[in-house]
């Protein structure tokens, strides 16, 4: 795919419709300004109705129709939903739950990620598609699988158990090293034979947390191995065609996407913000920033989103007029080179028949199609933005192993990464500061401020990198319960926060998680809840103390000069207003400037290439950068117009 335009399109599932509908679809696609469709995501049973017997006649015709119309194709391998014959002939390919229940076909993603039978069959289908369509003029991109791990993230069958043992042998080498990593002297869990190593299946009480963590790592790698098996086949057959799969913007730790990213020629995102959620656009901004960052700052594709209602969320409420346009422009502003929908034509039957589409059950004479058609024309005018990058002076550290580990049982308090990331990202968004989302081991040297939400699990490399960053003049904002455990979820010796004591200039005497509804006041104003560290400064300056509560008079927030840089530490969870003030001060000290200062509340400004995007997420008209914005409105300006003062207020 050439970065010569902002692509526009949808998932297309013509196998659900007769040929006369295909021709009408292509006509409507051209009318709507569609430039690309993703084809055949769930077509395995349609192209291989029996093992080894392929029927490509319908797909040939659709590929030719699209190609003749000048519409590019992201051709899917169709392997996300195996046909009924695969599980009938090979029931061992079906996944097994932690409780030992083998799941049945009749839905989708009904396969064990470790199954060699599934992988061989999937790679075989990918090979047939590569041979047949590798030279087709409409082919622009390979789409492998679909939303890996959306429904089955882990399988606990015997095939997975053997694959897990092989993964552990490669990671640790021998049982002595594995026993040390898993701390098996606790509860007499020592392993004396590889046959004793099992997945963390249902057990009488708490499982070994290091075993749980490694199984999440292994399961992520098993899903990635499925993708790689098909990718390798397609790469050999079509070396010049880019390959990707669609990953999900969602608050669930499906897989370690940071470790997957090097295998994508372009990152592709599926994103379904909740129309009822007043903060959905802030969550969406985070996921856009994350996808852009996964690709090293390169543009990505928003491969799926909804034109309106989302079928699996009760109540199934549509987007208000203008919201689809606003959120689509937000994606482009933050780095997307494509806006695509699930799906083109609403299904008559099946589990998602009430999911919105570009063409609804009643046809194209409706609000949704008219909005999509108008948006297609707008995006066609943004060709100069395509291929450009989004600059960011601030990085937010986000790590999947930390997420998995932090949310295991028997921690001092119930911390949830989605809430903790939101608490740190939201004030950055409110200050109109663009953010890269990076793993802990990333090179941080180019950022003015690095924000670290609750990095409980911290590798030695990450600890050294953060230390080096601040020592070299960087500014750090870090929250409580960070640096506590190593990569094997073993508590670091020498007192908390083990990895960061010298960097932060303090030690944590005790954790004081606060109960539900329990709140403390901070000196200087504001309050906090959820958590209260008992801090003992060891060189750090105290910025705020607890004015009441169990730690009254003790330090709550500190700042420490370390080398040429500064590290601010939050030993509690400040309320939103206090968190925003602390973030604003950290930005000021770091010299990290907003895209535009003084914007009205809920107005987002993003600079991409030669354009400045202004997005009004509020229900009222505002004035910003000399431009009148209506409710849910968008303005795209030449960047030279961004230098003036803004008008308006909160």
N, C-alpha and C positions, 0 to 999 in steps of 0.2 A: 504494500500500500504506500503510494507516494504521498508525502506531506504537502500536497498542493491544494487541499481543501479541508474543510470540516465535514467529515462524512456523516450521512444521515440515513437511518434505515430501521430495520426491525428483524426479529426472528420470523422466518417464513416456514410454514409447515404445510406445503401443498398436498402432501399425501392424505390430508384430511378432507380434500375437496376434489371434485371432478375437473377435468381439463378446461371446460368452458369458464370456470371460475379463475383459473390461472391467468387466462388472457385478460380478464377484467382486473385482476390484481395488478398485473404489470402496467396496465393503462393508468390505474389509480396511483401506483408508485411513481410513475413519471409525473403525474399531476402534483403529487405531494413533494417532489424534489428529492426522492429517495436515490441515494448513490450506491448503497450496499445493503445486502441482506445476509443474515446468517441462515444457512439452509441445512436441513436434515438432522437437527440435533437429536431427535428421538426416532430416527428412521431405520434402526437396525433391522427390525422385523419386516420392514417394507422392502429393503434391498437384499436381505438374506432370509427369505421365509423358511428355508430349511438349511441344515448345516451344509455349507459348501455350494449351495445353489443360489446364485445371485440374479436379481432382476433389477437392472438399471434403466429400463426403458422409460419409466416415468421421470426419473431424475435427469436422464439425458435431455428429455424434452424441456424440462424446467430450466436446466442450465442454459440451453440454447435460447429460450425465450428471454431470460434475464440478460444474457450476453448481447443479444440482438438489440435490446432496449438500452444498452449502455450502463447496466446496473451490475456492479461488481458482486462477487459471492465470497463470503466467508464460509467455506464448506466444512461442516461438522463431520466427525467420524461416526457419530450416532451411537457411541458405545456407553453412554450414561445409563441406558436402560436396556439390559440384555433381553433378548426375545425369550418367549416361554419355552422354546425347545432347549435352550441352554440349561436352565435349571431342571427341566424334566430329565434330560440325559445325564446331567452332572449336578446332582443336588448338593454336592460338597462345595459348589461355588456360592451357595447362599450364606449370608452372614449370620453369626451367632452372637446373641447378647451376653452381657456380663453374667446374667442369671442362667445361661445355658439354653436359651430358647432360640431355635433356628427360625429366622424370618422367612416368609413366603413371598413368592412373586405376586404381582397384582398392583404394585405401586411403581416405584422407580428406584434406581441405585441399589437393587437387590443383589449385590455381589460382595464377596469377601475381597478386600483390596490385595491380600496376599495370595489369592488363588492363582496358581500357574495356568490352570485351565481357562479362567476368565482372561487373563493377560494375553495368552496365546490367541484366543478367539478374537479379542479386541484388536490386537496387532494385525491379525490376519485380515480383518475387515478394513482396517486403515490401509493396508497394502493394496487391496483391491481398488479402493477409492483413489489411491495415489496413482496406480497404473492407468486407471481409466480417465481421470480428470486432471492429471498433472499438467497437461499441455493445453487445457481448455482456456480460451481467452478471457472468460469471465472470472476465473479463479484468482483471487487476490490474497487469500489468507486461509490457513488451516485452523479449524477450531476443534481441539482434541477434547473428548469427553464433554462434561458439563458440570459446573458447580461441584467439584470434587468435595466429598465429605459433608455435603449439605444435610444428608439424612443418616448416613452411616459413616461416622468418623473412625470407629474402632470395631474390630471383629475379634471375638474371643474363642474361635474354634481351634481345633488341633493344628490345622494348617498354619494359622496365624501364630500359634505358640511356637512351632518349629521355626518359622520365619523370624520371630522375636529372638529366639536363641541365636540364630545366625547373626542378626543385627547386633546383639550384645557381644558376641565373640569378636566381631569386627571393632566394636567400640572399646572394649576393655581387655581383650586378649585372653585372659584366663579367669578362673573362678575366684582366685585370691583377690585380684583387683576388683572384680564385681562385688564380692562380699564387702570389701572396704568401701566401695562407692555407695552401696545400699545400706551400710551400717547394720549388717545382719547379726551382729552380736546382741542387738536389742531384740527381746522376745524370742530368743533362740531360733532365729530365722536363717542360720548359716546354711549355705548351699554347698553340698559335697559332690554333686554330680549335675551335669548340664540338664539331665532329664528332670531334675527337681525345679528347674526354672520354668515358671508358668506366667501367663498373663494375669493381671490383677482381677481375677474373677470374684464372684460373690463370696464373702468370707464372714466369720462371726462378728467382727468388729472392724476397727480402722485398719486399712491396708498400709503396707510399707510406703511412705510417701515418695521415696526415691524410685521404687518400682513403678508407682503410678506415673511419676514424671517421665521416666524413660519409656513407658508404654505410650504416652502421648507423643513423645518424640518419634518413636518407632512408627506409630500409626500415621503420622504426618509423612514420614519417609516412604511408607508403603503406598500411600495414595500418590505421592510424587513418582514412585516407580511405575505405577500404572500409566501415568501421563508420559513418562520417558519411554516406555515400551512402544507406544504409538508414535511418539515424536521421532524416535530413531529411524523407524521405517519410513516415515514421510520425508525426513531430512535426506535419506539416501536416494529416494525416488525423485524428490523435487527440491533440490538444494537451494533454489532461489526463491521459494515461496515461504514467507514468514509463518511461524507456528505459535499458537498461544492456546490458553484455555481461560475461561471466565472464572474469576475468584470473587468472593462476596464481601461487600461492605456491610458488615453486621457485627453486633456486639456479642459475638460468640467465637471462642478460640478454636476454629475449625482445624486449621493447619498453620504451620510456621511459614507464612507467606514470604518472609524475608529470605528464607533458605530456598524457596521455590523460584524467586524472581530471576536468577541467572539463567533459568531454563526457558524463559519467555523471550521471544523476539520482540514482542510488545505486550505490555501489561493490559489486561482487560478486566473491567469491573462490572459487576451486577449490583445495582443499588436501588433500594425501595424505601425511601423515607416515608414515614407515617404522616399522611395528610392532617391528622388530628393533633399531632404533637407540635406545640408552639416552638420547640427548639430543634425540630427536625433538620432545619437548614444548617444548624451548627454541626450536628452530627455528620451531615452530608459533606460539609466542608472538610471535616477531619478525614473522612474516607477518601475524598478526592486528593487531599494532600498526601495521604499515605500511599495511594496508588502511584501518584507522580514520583514520590520518593523511592518506591520499590524499583522503579525503572531508572534510577540514577538521575532523576530530573527530566527525563525524556517524556514526551507526550504519551498518553495512554488512551484506551478506548473505553467509553462507557457503553458496554455491549448490551446491557439490559437495564431498563427502568420501565415504569408504568406510565401510560398516557393519562390514566385517571385512577380508578379503583384498583385495589390490591386484594385478590380473592381470599387469601388465607388469613386476613386480619379482621376479626369482627369488631364493630360493624364494618361492612365492606363499603366504606364511604368514598365518593369520588373526590378528585382534586377540584378545588374551586377554579373558576376561569382565571387564567393567567399564571397559575401555579406551575403548570408543566413548563411553560415558556421560561419562567424565572429560574426554576431548578435546572433546566437544560443549559441556560446561559451560565449558571454557576459552575457547572461541570466544565464547560469550555474555558471559562475564565481561569480555572484552577489547573488546566493542563490537558483536558480531553480533546482529542482530535476526531472523535466520533460521538454522536448521540444516537442510540439505538433502543428500540422498545421490545419488550415481550408483550404481545406479539403483533404481527401484522393484521391478521384477521381473527376475530374472536371465535373460539371453538364452539361447535354445537353440542358436543358431548365431552365427557371426561372430567377430571377433578378440578380443572382450572377454567371451566366454561364461563364463569362469571368474573374472570380477570379481564380488566379493560384491555382494549386493543386499538390499533389505528383505525381499522374498519370494524365496526360493531355488528351485533346481530342484525341490526336494522339497516346496515349498509353504511355509505359514506356521507349521507345527507344529515349531518349533525354537528354539534359544537366541537367534539373531539377532533374529527377529521379536519374541520376548518382551521382549528388552532394548529394542528400538526402541519397542514399545508402552509400556513403563514410562517411557522417556525422554520420550515425547510427553506423558504425563500430568504429569511433572515440569515440563517447559517451559511447559505451560499455566498453571502456578502462578506463573510469573515475569512476568506481564503488567506489573507495576509497573516492571520494569527496562526494558521496551521503550521506545525513543526517547531513553533517557538517555545521558549521555556518560561517558567515562573520563578523569579528570584525570591529567595528567602534568607533572612538574616538570623532566624531563630530555628532551633531544632528541638523537637520533643522526642524523648527516648521512649520507645515502646518495644516490648520483647514478649514473645509468645511463651517461652519457657518460664519466664517470670509470672506471666498470667496463669499458666497451668498450675504452677507451684503455689502461688499466693492464695489461690482459691480452694486448695485442698483443705481437708478437715483439720481440726485441732490447732488452729492458729490463735494467737492471743485475742484477735478481734476479727469480725467478719468484714474483710475488705474485698471489694469487687472492682476489678480493673475498669470496666466501663464507666462507673461513677468516678473513679479516681482520675482517669484520663480526661473525662468531661470537665472535671473541676479545674484542671490545669489548662486545657485547650480553650475553654469558653472565654476566659478573660483575654487571652491572646486574640481570639476572633473579635471580641468586643473592641479591642484597641486597634483593629484593622492592621494587624501584623501577620504577614504570611509565614507559614510554618512548614518546615520539612519534618517528616516523621521517620525516625532513624532507629536502627538497632543499637544496643549499648556499645558494641565494638566498632561502630562506624568512625570514620575520620571526622572529628568535630572541629578541626582547625579553622574552617571557613565561617563559623557561626559566631555572632556576637553574644548570644545568650543560648544556653542549653537548659531545658526544663526536664526534670526527672521525676515522674510520679511514682513513688513507692516501689523502688527497684529492690525488692526483697531478695530475689535470687540474682546474684551478680558474679560473673566469671572473673577470674584474675585479670584477663585481658581487658575487660570492660572497666574494672576498677583502675587499672593502670592508665587507660585512655582518658578517663574522666579526670584523674589526678593530673595527668600531663596537660590536658586542656586548660584547667584553671591555673596551673603553675605557669603556663605560657601567656597568661593574660586574659583568659576567658572568664565569663560570668556564668555561674551555676545557680539554679533554683531547684532545690531538692526537697521532697516531702518525706515524712516519717516512715519507719519500718523499711529502710533502705540499707543495702549492704550487709544484711544479716546472715545470709546463707551463701554457700558456694554453689557450683554447678550441679552438685549431687544432692542439694538440699540439706547439707550438713551445716550446722551453725558455725560461723567463723569464730575461732578462739580469740581471747584477749579483750572481750567486752564489746558491746554494741556502740555504734554501727560498725562492725568489724572491718569492712572494706574501706570505710570513709572517715575513721576517727581523726586522723591527722589532717585530712582535707577539710573537714568541717570544724575542726578545733573544738571537739566536745566528745563526751561519752554519754550514753543513755544508761542511767542507773536501773530504771525499770520501765516497762510498758504499762500504761494505765488506760486501757480501752474504756471508753465511756458507754454507759448503757443507753438503751433506746429512750429518747427524749431528754437525756442528761446533757446539759449545756454549761459551758464555762465562759466567763467574761475575760477579755484580754485588756491589759493596761493600755491606755491610749485610745481605747474605743474598739468596738467590734466584739464578736464572740466566736466560739468554736464548739465543735462537738465531735463525736465518734471516737476520738483518740487523744491521749495526752501523754507525751513522753516526759519522764522525769530526767531532765537534762542537767549535766554538770559541765559548764564551759571549761575548756582547756585551751584558752586563747581566743575563743570566739566572743564577739561583742553581742550583748543581749539587746534585741530590738523590742521585744514585748514579753511580758510575764503573765502568768495566770493571776487574775485579780480575785478569783474565788475558786471553789471546787476543791478536790482532793489534793491538788498540788499548788494551792494558793501561795503566791510569792515566788514560785520557781520559774525559771526561764521557759518560754514557749517557742520563741522565734529568735534565731541568731544569725549573725553574719560574720564571716571569717575571711581575713585577707590571707591568701595562700599563694606564695610566689608573687607573680605579677597580676593575679586575678582575685576574684571575690566569689565566695560560696555562701548563699543564703539557705538556711535550713528551717523548714516548718515542722515543728514537733507536734502539731495538732492539725485538725481540719478547720481552717478559718471559714466563716460564713462568706457568702458570695461577694458582698461588698468589700469585705476586708481582703479577700483573695484578689479581687480586681485591683485594689490599691497596692497590694504587695507586688503584683505582677507589673503594674505600671511603673513602680519604683525600680524594679529589677531591669525593666526595659530602658529606663532613663539612664541608670548607671552603666548599662552595657552599651549605650549609644545605638540601640536598635530602634529605627524610626518606623512609624506606621506608613502604610501606603498613602493614606490621606489622614490628616489630623482633624479633629473636631466634627466628625460626621454625625448626623442625627442617629439616634438609637435605632438599631436593626437595619442600618444601611451598611452594606458590605462593599469594600473597594478592593479590587485585585488587579494587579498590573501583569499583563502577559504580552510579551513582544512589543509591538507598536501600539497596543491598545490598553486603555483603562476601562475596566468594567465596573459599573455602579449598579448594585442590586438592592432594591428596596424590599425587605422582607416584612414590612409592616403594612397595616391596613389603612394607612393615612398618607396623603400626599406630602412630600418633603422636597426640599431644595438642597442640592449638594453639588459642589464644583461648578456652580452657576447653571445647573440643569434642574428642571422641574421633573420630578419622578412621581408618578401616580402610585397608588397602592399596588404592591406586587409587580412593580415596574422595573425595567432594565434600561440602562443607557450604556452604549459602547462608544467611547471617545478616543480620538487620537491622543496619544500620550502627552503631546505638547500642551493639551488643554488642562492637564492635571496639576499645573503649577500654582493655580490661584487658590485663594482661601475658600473654605466651604461655608455654607450658611445652613441654618436650621438648628434645632435643639432636640433634646430628648423628649 
